[in-house]
Amino acid sequence: MLNGIDTDLIVMGIWGVIFVIFVLKLFQSIRLVPTKSAYIVERLGKYHSTLDAGFHALVPFVDKVAYIHDLKEETIDVPPQECFSSDEVNVEVDGVIYISITDPVKASYGITDYRYAAIQLAQTTTRSVIGTLDLDRTFEERDIISAKVVQVLDEAGAIWGIRVHRYEIKNITPPETVKNAMEMQVNAERERRALLAQSEGDKQSKINRSEGVMAETINRSEGEMQRRINEAEGKGEEILTLAKATAESIERLAVVISKPGGQSALRLQLGEQYLKQLDGLKDKDNRVVLPGNMINFDYWMDSMGLEDNKKAK
């Protein structure tokens, strides 16, 4: 009797365990897939379906979720590695890859670990590209290196079910000796540019100063030339005015002399001037030698031709 009771308890315990397992499997067969996620379902060890976002019910003990993939873009750090440039300089390079899964099935069965594979391929491609560049160009041609890595990863990603959006190089670290030499080169280049800028400034300053002096000299010469032209024109106008006035006075004097009594008036005026001139010679400090007939006014008038003109009339 006791043996029968024990057997029944064991059987009930077994059925209870089976029931619990069944309930657990039943709950596990109900899957809620989040947004931007994909679940790979295998039925009896063989790929069956891919579960997208939403509610899904699986067959207990037959279906199971073998792989869970996040379809959002993710970043993968590429560890630092040593690379040799074309001029045999050892540099340390690291970077970061931005990828996302485009085909969950290929990402599950196309490769064992697509993340590790992407890192390894990025490192080997980086080494090969840097090996074609000298040290200076490795710092300048980061875009070329990144584009080449992305191209190679995209070709492999078509098989792995992933897409490589971009690859960025974080650091390119040369040895300390090379770094010191580069710093010295940069400082020398900076000093050279400073000296060049200073010399250009001095040159421009001298050019500006000489142009200013030249402009000042030209302005002065033009001013002097204009002054002389104005003076010459003024003197010319003065001479013309005097000549015209003299000519007019002579013409008027001739008209006056030709009139009756004109010569007498002229003789009177000239006589006055003659006497004034003689009066000016009376200074004791002057010694004047004159011919005897010089004091004869009639003789002086005859010498000017006035008497002859009178007799002729």
Stockholm file with secondary structure:
# STOCKHOLM 1.0

chainA/1-313         MLNGIDTDLIVMGIWGVIFVIFVLKLFQSIRLVPTKSAYIVERLGKYHSTLDAGFHALVPFVDKVAYIHDLKEETIDVPPQECFSSDEVNVEVDGVIYISITDPVKASYGITDYRYAAIQLAQTTTRSVIGTLDLDRTFEERDIISAKVVQVLDEAGAIWGIRVHRYEIKNITPPETVKNAMEMQVNAERERRALLAQSEGDKQSKINRSEGVMAETINRSEGEMQRRINEAEGKGEEILTLAKATAESIERLAVVISKPGGQSALRLQLGEQYLKQLDGLKDKDNRVVLPGNMINFDYWMDSMGLEDNKKAK
#=GR chainA/1-313 SS CHHHHHHHHHHHHHHHHHHHHHHHHHHHTEEEECTTEEEEEEETTEEEEEECSEEEECCTTTEEEEEEEECSCEEEEEEEEEEECTTSCEEEEEEEEEEEESCHHHHHHTCSCHHHHHHHHHHHHHHHHHTTSCHHHHHHCHHHHHHHHHHHHHHHHHHHTEEEEEEEEEEEECCHHHHHHHHHHHHHHHHHHHHHHHHHHHHHHHHHHHHHHHHHHHHHHHHHHHHHHHHHHHHHHHHHHHHHHHHHHHHHHHHHHHSTTHHHHHHHHHHHHHHHHHHGGGCTTCCCCCCGGGGCHHHHHHHTTHHHHHHHC
#=GC SS_cons         CHHHHHHHHHHHHHHHHHHHHHHHHHHHTEEEECTTEEEEEEETTEEEEEECSEEEECCTTTEEEEEEEECSCEEEEEEEEEEECTTSCEEEEEEEEEEEESCHHHHHHTCSCHHHHHHHHHHHHHHHHHTTSCHHHHHHCHHHHHHHHHHHHHHHHHHHTEEEEEEEEEEEECCHHHHHHHHHHHHHHHHHHHHHHHHHHHHHHHHHHHHHHHHHHHHHHHHHHHHHHHHHHHHHHHHHHHHHHHHHHHHHHHHHHHSTTHHHHHHHHHHHHHHHHHHGGGCTTCCCCCCGGGGCHHHHHHHTTHHHHHHHC
//
